[in-house]
Amino acid sequence: MISVIGGGPVGSYASYLLVETGFDVSLYEEHKEIGKPIQCTGLITSSLSKLVKIKNDLILNKIKKSRVIAPDGNFIEFNLDKPDFLVDRSEFDRFLFDKSKEAGVKTFLQHKFISNEGDKIKFKNKIVKSDILVGADGPLSQVAKSNNMFGGRKFLLGLQARVKGKFEKDTFVSSFGDVAPGFFTWIVPENEEIARVGVASTENVAQYFDKFVKWKILDKQAGLLPIYNPNINTHKNNVYLVGDAATQVKPTTGGGIIPGMFAAKELAKAIKYNKNYDELWKSTIGKELSTGLKVRKILNKFNNNDYNYLVKLTGQDRIRSIVENGNRDFPFAMLLKLALTEPRFIKFGSKVL
Ligand SMILES: Cc1cc2nc3c(=O)[nH]c(=O)nc-3n(C[C@H](O)[C@H](O)[C@H](O)COP(=O)(O)OP(=O)(O)OC[C@H]3O[C@@H](n4cnc5c(N)ncnc54)[C@H](O)[C@@H]3O)c2cc1C
């Protein structure tokens, strides 16, 4: 018997994979409704199609271009090899939750995990027995805390709003530099009139948000983005962590849905074949997250001039085509190609290290 805590996308997907593998799986969510509150933009790369086939009506928009704006106002634009999907996060979460339920997962809403000891799991309203406990309970994972697996985690704070204005429907816009130290600002259009705009940073996020968001705000959200910890221990005795609970979030973009779902696949494999889960996911998706972390550490040392220069370098046609054809979920191969094609990237990286 396996108990999964957290009915977010990663918990539902992990439950689905585990029940399909033949286990008896129960999925517990603290809220009375799946997908609420929303704390996400809902932008998902095309790698999703390697994991699950979603219904077309979950996709609100397809993003075909990415524009990166430097502090001096110059920008580069990339055509995405395959479009990104903008989904309604609530509907997306419900879709995965229902999929797990249809496959045979027993689901429980309004079940807040409190702690565990041996095979006993304590919820706010009851105690159950379980052989395996999976914490897919998000950035502030109580499962991690309860099992001394939380460690000294670090987070970025993200502030986002749905706004009304004029937008280019197929273009995702991000700006770097002093507008959002340690991260970036984003504009992700739902259509020509409505967009999800936001900022994440290590400090003073509200101040950067107020400076950036000049459109009419329809609603507002805030959430934590865990900073990937490559040394995290995600398996102890009969307890496993996955998704945001395991800091499996891309350090470059803050995207956590795809890496969390890839890690869920490794989790199902590890439990089924009694393999080392830490080793399995760290040698696959974790390798890519570590590459992203190195890039993030370099970017965190950039000043406005460095960003201006980076945008200029990346604007060259031969560089642009490598970025356009690369897979952003698996950046290792792309970065290697970039470094071989334009040695100034290496010089540039080492200059700020
Ligand atoms: C502003 C912002 C924008 C973002 N935009 C994107 C984006 O565009 N694309 C992308 O890929 N990622 C994005 N992310 C990151 C993304 O939201 C997360 O990586 C993703 O939600 C992780 O999924 P998860 O299932 O691991 O955790 P969560 O989605 O956090 O789900 C955890 C679930 O566990 C439940 N839970 C928590 N504690 C308990 C408990 N004690 N008992 C029972 N249940 C519990 C919660 O209610 C929740 O349902 C964004 C994050 C922020 C903050």
The ligand as an SDF file (V2000), in Angstrom:
LIG
                    3D

 53 58  0  0  0  0  0  0  0  0999 V2000
    4.3590   32.4450   -9.6760 C   0  0  0  0  0  0  0  0  0  0  0  0
    4.7070   31.0570  -10.1540 C   0  0  0  0  0  0  0  0  0  0  0  0
    4.6280   30.7460  -11.5120 C   0  0  0  0  0  0  0  0  0  0  0  0
    4.9620   29.4740  -11.9640 C   0  0  0  0  0  0  0  0  0  0  0  0
    4.8420   29.1910  -13.3010 N   0  0  0  0  0  0  0  0  0  0  0  0
    5.1590   27.9620  -13.7650 C   0  0  0  0  0  0  0  0  0  0  0  0
    5.0000   27.6460  -15.1500 C   0  0  0  0  0  0  0  0  0  0  0  0
    4.5620   28.4730  -15.9510 O   0  0  0  0  0  0  0  0  0  0  0  0
    5.3340   26.3900  -15.5520 N   0  0  0  0  0  0  0  0  0  0  0  0
    5.8210   25.4180  -14.6880 C   0  0  0  0  0  0  0  0  0  0  0  0
    6.1480   24.3030  -15.1140 O   0  0  0  0  0  0  0  0  0  0  0  0
    5.9500   25.7020  -13.3710 N   0  0  0  0  0  0  0  0  0  0  0  0
    5.6240   26.9360  -12.8830 C   0  0  0  0  0  0  0  0  0  0  0  0
    5.7250   27.1970  -11.5460 N   0  0  0  0  0  0  0  0  0  0  0  0
    6.1570   26.1070  -10.6530 C   0  0  0  0  0  0  0  0  0  0  0  0
    5.0120   25.1130  -10.4870 C   0  0  0  0  0  0  0  0  0  0  0  0
    3.8680   25.7630  -10.0060 O   0  0  0  0  0  0  0  0  0  0  0  0
    5.4120   23.9790   -9.5290 C   0  0  0  0  0  0  0  0  0  0  0  0
    6.6980   23.5130   -9.8610 O   0  0  0  0  0  0  0  0  0  0  0  0
    4.4180   22.8190   -9.5960 C   0  0  0  0  0  0  0  0  0  0  0  0
    3.1630   23.2250   -9.1210 O   0  0  0  0  0  0  0  0  0  0  0  0
    4.9240   21.6400   -8.7760 C   0  0  0  0  0  0  0  0  0  0  0  0
    3.9370   20.6520   -8.6900 O   0  0  0  0  0  0  0  0  0  0  0  0
    3.8520   19.6970   -7.4080 P   0  0  0  0  0  0  0  0  0  0  0  0
    2.7280   18.7530   -7.6850 O   0  0  0  0  0  0  0  0  0  0  0  0
    5.1830   19.1890   -7.0620 O   0  0  0  0  0  0  0  0  0  0  0  0
    3.4800   20.6820   -6.2060 O   0  0  0  0  0  0  0  0  0  0  0  0
    2.1820   21.5770   -5.9980 P   0  0  0  0  0  0  0  0  0  0  0  0
    1.5980   21.9910   -7.2840 O   0  0  0  0  0  0  0  0  0  0  0  0
    2.5800   22.6340   -5.0190 O   0  0  0  0  0  0  0  0  0  0  0  0
    1.1450   20.5970   -5.3120 O   0  0  0  0  0  0  0  0  0  0  0  0
    1.2780   20.2000   -3.9630 C   0  0  0  0  0  0  0  0  0  0  0  0
   -0.0780   19.7540   -3.4670 C   0  0  0  0  0  0  0  0  0  0  0  0
    0.0690   19.2530   -2.1510 O   0  0  0  0  0  0  0  0  0  0  0  0
   -0.9800   19.7460   -1.3270 C   0  0  0  0  0  0  0  0  0  0  0  0
   -0.4960   19.7540    0.0530 N   0  0  0  0  0  0  0  0  0  0  0  0
    0.4480   20.5680    0.5960 C   0  0  0  0  0  0  0  0  0  0  0  0
    0.6140   20.2680    1.9010 N   0  0  0  0  0  0  0  0  0  0  0  0
   -0.2210   19.2240    2.1840 C   0  0  0  0  0  0  0  0  0  0  0  0
   -0.4970   18.4690    3.3690 C   0  0  0  0  0  0  0  0  0  0  0  0
    0.1310   18.7180    4.5360 N   0  0  0  0  0  0  0  0  0  0  0  0
   -1.4170   17.4860    3.2940 N   0  0  0  0  0  0  0  0  0  0  0  0
   -2.0670   17.2050    2.1320 C   0  0  0  0  0  0  0  0  0  0  0  0
   -1.8570   17.9050    0.9850 N   0  0  0  0  0  0  0  0  0  0  0  0
   -0.9440   18.8980    1.0110 C   0  0  0  0  0  0  0  0  0  0  0  0
   -1.2220   21.1460   -1.8890 C   0  0  0  0  0  0  0  0  0  0  0  0
   -2.5020   21.6260   -1.5290 O   0  0  0  0  0  0  0  0  0  0  0  0
   -1.0750   20.9160   -3.3840 C   0  0  0  0  0  0  0  0  0  0  0  0
   -2.2750   20.5240   -3.9830 O   0  0  0  0  0  0  0  0  0  0  0  0
    5.3920   28.4680  -11.0510 C   0  0  0  0  0  0  0  0  0  0  0  0
    5.4580   28.7710   -9.6820 C   0  0  0  0  0  0  0  0  0  0  0  0
    5.1200   30.0460   -9.2370 C   0  0  0  0  0  0  0  0  0  0  0  0
    5.2050   30.3420   -7.7650 C   0  0  0  0  0  0  0  0  0  0  0  0
  1  2  1  0
  2  3  1  0
  2 52  2  0
  3  4  2  0
  4  5  1  0
  4 50  1  0
  5  6  2  0
  6  7  1  0
  6 13  1  0
  7  8  2  0
  7  9  1  0
  9 10  1  0
 10 11  2  0
 10 12  1  0
 12 13  2  0
 13 14  1  0
 14 15  1  0
 14 50  1  0
 15 16  1  0
 16 17  1  0
 16 18  1  0
 18 19  1  0
 18 20  1  0
 20 21  1  0
 20 22  1  0
 22 23  1  0
 23 24  1  0
 24 25  2  0
 24 26  1  0
 24 27  1  0
 27 28  1  0
 28 29  2  0
 28 30  1  0
 28 31  1  0
 31 32  1  0
 32 33  1  0
 33 34  1  0
 33 48  1  0
 34 35  1  0
 35 36  1  0
 35 46  1  0
 36 37  1  0
 36 45  1  0
 37 38  2  0
 38 39  1  0
 39 40  1  0
 39 45  2  0
 40 41  1  0
 40 42  2  0
 42 43  1  0
 43 44  2  0
 44 45  1  0
 46 47  1  0
 46 48  1  0
 48 49  1  0
 50 51  2  0
 51 52  1  0
 52 53  1  0
M  END
$$$$
